[in-house]
Amino acid sequence: MLTETPPVILQAWHFRPFVGRQWEVDTQPKAISIQLDQVDDLRGGMPGARDPFVLIFSTPWTDLLVEGHYMMRPGPDAEAVQIHLIPTQTAPGPRRQYHAVFN
């Protein structure tokens, strides 16, 4: 009989130790490096549910990820997590921003 572990409900505190770290995003034809810049707590969560939060990532301007689900890891030996990234409208400059909303 196969038993499965229930999925972990990701919380803001899971990500805070990784702020400033380069994450590896599984993309084709090669992986892209993305930096976790910020973890923002939001208000207005449902009682008894996860407190909502937003992750802010950035890449060099020359790299572009389209909106979608990506397998990402904060280091080569870390476990990958699936995160839905949304490009944030960013003025041209050295970095392009993305956000992921958890509610």
Secondary structure, DSSP 8 states (H G I E B T S, - for coil): -----------HHHHGGGTT-EEEE--SSS-EEEEEEEEEE-S---TTS---EEEEEEEETT----SEEEEEESSTTS--EEEEEEE----SSSEEEEEEEE-
